[in-house]
Amino acid sequence: MSGADSTLVGSEGSRLIIIRGNSGSGKSSLAKAIRAARPRGIAIVGHDVLRREILHVRDHPEALSVPYMDLSARFALEHGLHVVIEGILHAEIYGEVLARLQSDHRGVTRSYCYELALDETLRRHRTKPLAEEVSVDTVASWYRHADRVRGLDEVVFDEAVSARGALERVFADVGWSAPDVSDAASSGAL
């Protein structure tokens, strides 16, 4: 990991929140709930948006999405925003970049990993608009039971953690006052 001053990013007051997990597990919903509860000053760096919508590339270790995600997060942190990175973000593809970003971040970084059983993952997937585009078989082929990134010290969210519970845990972990869950609920994020 780099420790040179030229690579440090953000400020002591900035927050970097990393949310990883299987498709349909609740990552995007949690990111949206964080923004809804704190509507200004949060940049969401979404894996699907960067990789599928902006770059339109397949996911592999040399994909353009890997440095682009890093660049996007660093840009937002350097310009005074808190950052939520969310996505499947498999460890062998994104792990090194996420660990380096955590190491380089001057502020508080917290990482979360949704680890749900396959049947729960598929149940949640069926409730998403993406279910019309992506088959259950495809989601099952992407599934990983445990895919931790070494060095991130990820908090695991399983089936027992509610959307509200996950939001409250994140806010407590990063040192923010309790979220206004009515804003998150009214926005449809919870």
Backbone as a ProteinNet text record, in pm:
[ID]
protein_1_A
[PRIMARY]
MSGADSTLVGSEGSRLIIIRGNSGSGKSSLAKAIRAARPRGIAIVGHDVLRREILHVRDHPEALSVPYMDLSARFALEHGLHVVIEGILHAEIYGEVLARLQSDHRGVTRSYCYELALDETLRRHRTKPLAEEVSVDTVASWYRHADRVRGLDEVVFDEAVSARGALERVFADVGWSAPDVSDAASSGAL
[TERTIARY]
83.5	0	88.2	41.5	118.3	95.8	199.8	186	235.5	272.3	323.9	214.3	252.9	156.4	81	143.9	80	-39.1	-50.2	-161.9	-272.7	-246.7	-350.7	-468.1	-588	-708.6	-810.9	-893.8	-998.4	-943.4	-1022.7	-983.8	-1011.7	-967.4	-996.3	-1146	-1223.4	-1368.6	-1445.6	-1376.9	-1449.4	-1477.6	-1584	-1626.3	-1626.1	-1569.2	-1569.5	-1639.5	-1748.7	-1829.6	-1830	-1785.5	-1778.4	-1882.4	-1970.4	-2077.2	-2066.1	-2039.5	-2020.6	-2116.9	-2135.1	-2217.1	-2276.4	-2346.3	-2407.3	-2517.5	-2550.9	-2658	-2787.7	-2858	-2988.3	-2986.6	-2871.4	-2864.1	-2907.1	-2906.8	-2948.3	-2846.3	-2738.5	-2630.2	-2678.3	-2742.4	-2789.1	-2895.4	-2982.9	-3086.6	-3024.3	-2920.2	-2852.6	-2783.5	-2718.2	-2652.4	-2754.9	-2869.2	-2975	-3032.3	-3043.8	-3095.6	-2998	-2868.4	-2768.3	-2784.8	-2796.4	-2813.2	-2945.8	-3052.9	-3182.9	-3181	-3108.3	-3100.4	-3003.6	-2914.1	-2814	-2805.4	-2905.7	-2921	-2810.2	-2730.9	-2624.8	-2488.2	-2394.5	-2256.8	-2218.4	-2305.4	-2276.8	-2267.2	-2154.4	-2139.3	-2153.1	-2241	-2253.7	-2176.9	-2076.2	-1998.8	-2051.6	-2143.9	-2210.9	-2140.7	-2103.7	-2035.9	-2115.2	-2245	-2326.2	-2332.2	-2344.8	-2351.6	-2220.5	-2108.2	-1979.4	-1949	-1967.4	-1926.8	-2026.4	-2155.3	-2254.7	-2308.9	-2332.9	-2398.1	-2300.1	-2196.2	-2102.8	-2001.2	-1929.8	-1822.8	-1870.6	-1973.6	-2027.7	-1918.4	-1855.7	-1748.6	-1781.3	-1722	-1736	-1646.8	-1679.8	-1605.5	-1491.1	-1369.5	-1250.9	-1138.8	-1030.2	-926.8	-868.3	-862.2	-805.1	-910.9	-1035.9	-1144.7	-1122.2	-1164.3	-1153.8	-1231.9	-1329.8	-1412	-1332.7	-1223.8	-1145.6	-1077.6	-994.3	-934	-1035.4	-1142.2	-1243.3	-1316.5	-1347.1	-1410.4	-1318.4	-1191.1	-1092.5	-1082.9	-1071	-1061.2	-1185	-1302.1	-1427.5	-1436.3	-1401.2	-1406.2	-1305.5	-1183.7	-1081	-1121.1	-1177.3	-1221.2	-1323.9	-1425.6	-1530.2	-1474.4	-1388.2	-1328.4	-1244.1	-1169.3	-1083.7	-1164.1	-1288.5	-1373.1	-1476.4	-1445.7	-1524.2	-1648.3	-1663.8	-1780.5	-1745.2	-1844.5	-1834.1	-1864.8	-1811.9	-1830	-1883.7	-1984	-2034.6	-2002.7	-1919.5	-1892	-1977.3	-2057.2	-2141.7	-2141	-2141.3	-2147.1	-2109.5	-2119.5	-2077.8	-1929.8	-1847.4	-1706.3	-1631.5	-1621.9	-1550.7	-1409	-1368.4	-1239.4	-1121.7	-1121.1	-1004.7	-995.2	-1104.6	-1102.5	-1081.6	-1155.6	-1156.8	-1086.5	-1049.6	-993.6	-872.7	-776.5	-653.4	-680.9	-765.3	-795.4	-872.9	-965.5	-1041.4	-951.8	-864.4	-772.3	-677.6	-629.6	-540.6	-615.4	-738.5	-818.1	-841.6	-873.3	-890.2	-761.5	-649.4	-520.2	-486.7	-524.2	-493.6	-591.6	-706.9	-810	-774.3	-776.1	-741.8	-851.8	-974.3	-1087.8	-1125	-1249.9	-1303.8	-1350.6	-1305.3	-1350.5	-1412.9	-1530.8	-1597	-1644.2	-1633	-1668.2	-1770.8	-1863	-1972.1	-1985.1	-2018.1	-2035.4	-2164.6	-2256.8	-2378.4	-2344.3	-2372.5	-2354.1	-2486.1	-2561.1	-2691.2	-2683.6	-2769.5	-2779.8	-2829.3	-2797.3	-2837	-2988	-3066.6	-3212.3	-3263.8	-3206	-3245.9	-3200.4	-3080.8	-3031.6	-3127.5	-3168.8	-3259.6	-3397.8	-3444.3	-3573.4	-3571.4	-3465.1	-3453.8	-3439.5	-3364.9	-3346.7	-3481.9	-3568.7	-3699.4	-3783.6	-3752.4	-3829.3	-3775.2	-3664.3	-3598.1	-3640.3	-3641.6	-3670.5	-3572.6	-3450.1	-3348.3	-3384.9	-3476.8	-3516.1	-3574.4	-3628.9	-3682.1	-3570.9	-3454.9	-3340.3	-3244.7	-3226.8	-3126.6	-3197.6	-3174.9	-3242.8	-3190.4	-3271.8	-3233	-3109.3	-3103.3	-2986.9	-2859.1	-2868.7	-2751.1	-2706.5	-2801.8	-2768.3	-2706.2	-2760.1	-2704.3	-2561.1	-2532.2	-2395.8	-2296.1	-2344.5	-2257.2	-2236	-2320.2	-2326	-2194.6	-2158.1	-2044.4	-2089.8	-2066.3	-2108.1	-2027.1	-1897.4	-1810.9	-1701.1	-1687.1	-1589.7	-1529.8	-1462.1	-1408.6	-1282.1	-1263.3	-1141.6	-1047.4	-930.1	-829.6	-792.7	-794.1	-754.6	-868.6	-990.3	-1101.6	-1176	-1159.1	-1228.1	-1378.6	-1437.6	-1576.9	-1674.3	-1774.7	-1887	-1980.4	-2025.1	-2112.2	-2258.1	-2337.7	-2482.3	-2540.7	-2619.2	-2683.7	-2834.6	-2909.7	-3055.6	-3122.9	-3062.3	-3123.8	-3115.3	-3030.2	-3012.8	-3113.6	-3200.5	-3300.3	-3235.3	-3305.4	-3255.7	-3234.6	-3328	-3315.6	-3198	-3182.1	-3070.9	-2936.4	-2925	-2800.7	-2771	-2873	-2854.9	-2810.2	-2875.3	-2839.2	-2697.5	-2658	-2522.5	-2417.9	-2441.2	-2346.1	-2330.8	-2441	-2434.2	-2357	-2383.8	-2312.6	-2163.8	-2130.6	-1991	-1908.2	-1970.3	-1893.8	-1900.9	-1975	-1979.4	-2080.6	-2180.9	-2286.8	-2401.4	-2477.9	-2593.4	-2695.2	-2782.5	-2880	-2951.6	-2969.4	-3031.7	-3179.6	-3229.9	-3373	-3433	-3479.3	-3527.9	-3657.4	-3729.1	-3851.9	-3816.8	-3702.9	-3660.2	-3622.9	-3550.8	-3510.4	-3631.9	-3727.4	-3846.9	-3933.6	-3948.8	-4033.8	-3971.9	-3840	-3774	-3780.9	-3829	-3836.1	-3708.4	-3611.4	-3482.8	-3493.6	-3592	-3610.3	-3742.6
-117.4	0	124	221.9	344	431.8	499.3	591.4	729.8	751.6	881.1	985.8	1108.6	1216.5	1243	1221.8	1252.6	1161.9	1048.5	958	972.9	1045.7	1062.3	1138.6	1103.5	1159.6	1193.1	1292.3	1331.4	1415.2	1426	1503.9	1420.2	1469.3	1396.5	1387.5	1479.1	1478.1	1400.4	1351.1	1279.5	1135.7	1082.8	946	868.3	747.7	654.5	528.7	493.5	378.3	281.9	160	59.1	-47.6	-74.6	-172.8	-274	-399.9	-505.1	-619.7	-703.9	-822.8	-871	-980.1	-1041.1	-952.9	-982.4	-912.6	-924.9	-812.5	-815.3	-820.6	-805.7	-823.7	-700.8	-582.9	-462.4	-350.2	-365.8	-266.3	-131.1	-131.1	-5.5	59.8	-20.4	34.5	100.9	39.3	99.6	229.9	231.1	353.7	465.9	433.5	534	581	490	527.5	620.3	596.8	685.9	825.6	833.7	964.8	1029.1	952.2	1008.3	1064.3	997.9	1043.4	1160.4	1176.6	1285.3	1335.8	1411.3	1437.4	1517.5	1590.3	1669.3	1619.1	1623.7	1591.6	1446.3	1364.5	1221.3	1189.5	1134.9	1084.2	933.1	879.2	733.8	689.7	607.7	549.8	407.5	391.8	264.2	180.6	60.8	-33	-55.2	-82.4	-106.6	14.9	132.7	254.2	273.6	266.6	288.5	181.4	56	-53.5	-79.7	-89.4	-128.6	-12.2	101.8	212.7	310.7	348.9	448.1	382.5	282	220.4	105.4	35.6	-80.2	-183.5	-229.5	-328.8	-448.3	-561.7	-681.7	-666.8	-740.5	-733	-835.1	-785.8	-870.9	-783.5	-842.9	-765.6	-647.9	-655.1	-546	-450.8	-467.6	-384.2	-237.4	-150.4	-6	38.7	-40	-3	0.3	-75.3	-81.1	53.8	106.3	236.6	351.6	335.4	441.3	457.5	345.7	351.1	421.8	384.7	446.3	596.8	632.9	773.9	852.3	794.3	861.7	886	784.7	799.4	904.3	898.4	995.2	1137.5	1153.7	1285.7	1343.9	1264.2	1311.7	1344.4	1257.2	1282.8	1410.2	1429.8	1549	1677.1	1666.2	1783.7	1798.5	1740.9	1766.6	1681.7	1577.6	1491.5	1367	1313.6	1180	1084.5	961.9	868.2	734.4	685.3	550.4	474.6	372.4	283.7	160.4	124.8	6.8	-76.8	-209	-300.1	-441.4	-530.9	-669.1	-668.6	-604.1	-577.3	-700.2	-800.8	-923.1	-892.8	-963.4	-938.7	-949.4	-1049	-1066.4	-957.9	-885.7	-778.7	-642.8	-614.6	-481.4	-474	-587.5	-588.9	-501.2	-511.8	-432.9	-283.5	-242.6	-100	-47.5	-127.9	-84.7	-74.5	-171.9	-168.5	-48.9	-19.5	95.6	226.9	235.3	355.5	376	269	278.8	327.2	272.2	309.4	456	504.6	641.9	745.7	700.7	794	852.2	983.2	1053	1042.8	1024.8	1023.9	884.1	871.2	744.1	659.4	535	438.9	321.1	280.3	161.7	77.5	-54.2	-147.5	-247.9	-281	-373	-472.9	-596.2	-700.8	-775.8	-774.4	-853.8	-998.4	-1087.2	-1230.8	-1299.6	-1324.8	-1388.5	-1527.9	-1616.5	-1748.8	-1731.6	-1827.6	-1819.2	-1804.7	-1880.9	-1871.1	-1732	-1667.9	-1531.8	-1431.7	-1451.4	-1365.7	-1370.5	-1490	-1506.1	-1449.9	-1467	-1410.5	-1258.3	-1195.8	-1049.7	-1004.6	-1080.9	-1045.9	-1040.1	-1133.7	-1140.1	-1015.6	-940.3	-819.7	-695	-706.1	-591.1	-575.6	-453.2	-432.5	-507.3	-524.3	-594.1	-740.4	-793.9	-934.7	-963.1	-861.2	-880.2	-893.2	-834.4	-838.7	-953.5	-983.6	-1081.1	-1200.2	-1317.9	-1437.9	-1482.5	-1561	-1619.7	-1707.8	-1782.5	-1867.6	-1785.4	-1669.8	-1583.3	-1531.9	-1485.4	-1436.9	-1549.4	-1669.8	-1784.4	-1813	-1792.7	-1817.7	-1713.9	-1596.5	-1491.1	-1507.2	-1585.2	-1593.9	-1642.9	-1577.6	-1620.5	-1615.8	-1724.8	-1728.6	-1630.6	-1631.5	-1540.6	-1492.2	-1362.6	-1303.5	-1180	-1201.3	-1089.8	-1032.6	-902.9	-835.1	-826.2	-885	-880.8	-734.9	-700.3	-566	-467.1	-503.6	-408.8	-420.2	-527.9	-546.7	-522.3	-599.3	-578.8	-627.3	-545.9	-584.8	-664.5	-779.9	-865.3	-837.4	-815.2	-805.5	-934.4	-1004.9	-1127	-1103.5	-1212.4	-1202.4	-1138.3	-1150.6	-1099.9	-948.1	-883.9	-738.5	-670.1	-589.6	-516.4	-398.5	-343.4	-225.1	-110.4	-93.1	12.3	-15	-140.9	-178.3	-152.8	-184.5	-160	-10.8	69.7	215.4	271.3	230.3	279.2	236.1	115	66.2	150.7	178	259	397.3	461.9	596.3	594.2	496.1	485.6	461.7	373.2	338.6	455.2	542.7	654.6	780.2	772.9	885.4	992.5	959.4	1054	1033.2	1139.1	1124.2	1032.3	976.1	878.4	932.9	846.6	892.7	922	1015	1041.8	937.5	827.3	716.8	750.6	856.4	894.8	947.9	1020	1067.2	950.8	854.2	737.2	654.5	640.7	562.2	631.8	763.8	835.6	839.6	826.6	825.2	688.5	588.6	452.7	374.8	433	365.3	260.2	270.2	169.1	99.2
0	0	0	-67.3	-79.2	41.7	84.1	194.7	158	34.2	-9.2	-1.9	39.4	52.2	-77.1	-190.9	-318.4	-346.5	-276	-300.8	-197.7	-90	10.8	-49.2	-2.9	-62.9	44.2	17.8	110.9	224.5	329.2	447.3	571.1	686.1	810.3	835.8	778.3	797	691.7	590.6	484.2	523.3	465.2	490.9	360	364.5	252.2	300.4	234.4	272.6	154	177	72.2	103.6	6.5	24.5	-89.1	-53.7	-153.9	-128	-229.2	-211.5	-341.6	-333.4	-451	-509.7	-633	-702.4	-623.7	-610.1	-544.5	-393.6	-331.2	-186.1	-106.1	-166.3	-94.8	-97.2	-172	-176.1	-227.7	-342.4	-401.9	-315.3	-257.9	-169.8	-48.3	9	123.2	82.3	-32.4	-79.6	-97.8	-156	-175.9	-43	53	185.3	257.3	241	300.1	242.1	110.4	46.9	87.4	95	131.4	273.4	363.5	502.1	518.7	422.2	421.8	279	232.6	90.1	21.5	91.5	27.2	71.2	-21.4	12.4	-0.1	-61.1	-77.1	-225.9	-267.7	-404.7	-400.7	-482.7	-494.2	-617.9	-595.9	-705.7	-722.1	-816.1	-837.6	-943.1	-905.1	-993.4	-1122.2	-1110.8	-1229.8	-1320.7	-1262.6	-1344.3	-1420.3	-1349.2	-1415.1	-1518.9	-1480.4	-1567.9	-1680.4	-1646.3	-1746.3	-1826.5	-1761.1	-1830.1	-1893.7	-1821.2	-1875.7	-1968.4	-1919.6	-1999.4	-2087.7	-2044.7	-2116.4	-2143.8	-2032.6	-2042.3	-1953.1	-1985.1	-1902.3	-1779.4	-1675.3	-1550	-1549.8	-1542.4	-1530.9	-1474.6	-1426.5	-1357.1	-1435.6	-1566.8	-1644.8	-1701.4	-1660.8	-1712.9	-1678.6	-1768.1	-1744.9	-1622	-1582	-1466.6	-1336.1	-1328.6	-1204.4	-1177.7	-1268.9	-1241.7	-1244.8	-1323.5	-1331.5	-1198.1	-1133.5	-1002.7	-902.7	-903.2	-815	-841.6	-968.2	-1008.1	-964.7	-984.6	-948.4	-798.7	-719.9	-574.4	-527.4	-579.6	-541	-579.8	-697.1	-742.8	-645.8	-612.3	-522.6	-384	-330	-198.7	-200.3	-306.3	-317.2	-332.4	-374.3	-393.1	-281.8	-165.7	-45.9	-26.7	-105.6	-89.8	-8.8	59.7	117	2.2	8.3	-102.1	-52.5	-125.4	-106.7	-235.4	-224.9	-337.7	-316.5	-416.8	-400.4	-526.4	-506.1	-619	-579.5	-675.7	-651.5	-614.3	-692.7	-661.4	-610.2	-695.2	-657.1	-609.9	-506.5	-440.8	-536.1	-624.8	-713.2	-819.3	-845.4	-945.2	-878.1	-771.3	-710	-574.7	-518	-383.1	-364.5	-453	-439.6	-446.3	-539.5	-554.4	-433.3	-381	-263.1	-140.3	-120.7	-6.5	-16.2	-136.5	-155.2	-129.7	-177.5	-154.8	-5.2	65.8	211.2	277.4	235.5	291.8	264.4	148.4	107.9	162.2	209.9	256.2	392.8	401.9	526.2	632.4	589.1	681.3	727.1	766.8	816.8	699.2	694.8	593.4	665	616.9	669.6	551.5	568.3	462.1	510.3	420.1	450.8	337.4	374.1	274.1	304.1	208.1	220.9	189.5	282.8	262.7	292.9	187.6	198.2	138.1	183.7	121.9	-21.2	-106.6	-246.9	-261.9	-186.9	-202.3	-166.1	-64.6	-27.7	-133.7	-188	-295.5	-414.2	-452.4	-566.6	-535.1	-411.6	-372.4	-385.9	-337.1	-346.4	-490.8	-569.6	-711.2	-783.4	-753.1	-819.9	-793.7	-688.2	-655.5	-725.3	-796	-857.6	-1003.6	-1055	-1197.3	-1288.8	-1242.7	-1320.3	-1346.7	-1268.7	-1283.9	-1422.2	-1486.7	-1622	-1725	-1696.6	-1788.2	-1759	-1630.5	-1587.7	-1523.6	-1579.3	-1530.9	-1394.4	-1326.3	-1198.3	-1217	-1328.5	-1355	-1368.2	-1431.5	-1445.8	-1309.6	-1229.7	-1095.8	-1013.8	-1024.2	-951.6	-996.2	-1124	-1172.8	-1121	-1085.4	-1029.8	-880.3	-815.5	-669.4	-608.2	-498.6	-416.3	-271.2	-202.1	-61.4	22.9	9.4	85.5	-8.5	-17.5	-109.2	-42.2	66.3	144.6	81.9	103.6	59	178.1	162.5	268.5	297.4	424.7	465	479	439.5	451.6	583.8	658.6	785.6	766.9	676.2	638.4	745.2	771.7	855.6	765.3	812.6	731.8	765.4	660.4	673.6	615.8	698.1	649.2	640.7	621.3	605.3	725.9	842.4	965.2	978.2	899.1	908	816.8	876.3	797.7	726.8	629.8	559.5	658	747.1	848.5	941.7	982.5	1070	1003.9	874.4	800.8	795.1	766.2	759.1	894.3	1000.4	1133.7	1171	1134.1	1163.8	1091.2	963.3	886.4	949.8	980.7	1039.2	1171.5	1254.8	1382.7	1359.5	1265.2	1239.5	1186.3	1106.2	1049.1	1135.8	1247.4	1340.2	1306.4	1226.6	1196.8	1294.2	1322.1	1410	1343.3	1424	1374	1250.7	1151.2	1026.8	1045.4	965.3	961.1	866.7	924.6	842.3	770.6	817.5	746.9	607.6	593.8	462.4	372.3	428.1	350.7	310.2	401.5	372.2	267.9	279.9	184	45.2	36.5	-94.4	-159.4	-86.3	-138.7	-116.6	-46.4	-24.7	85.1	172.9	279	262
[MASK]
++++++++++++++++++++++++++++++++++++++++++++++++++++++++++++++++++++++++++++++++++++++++++++++++++++++++++++++++++++++++++++++++++++++++++++++++++++++++++++++++++++++++++++++++++++++++++++++

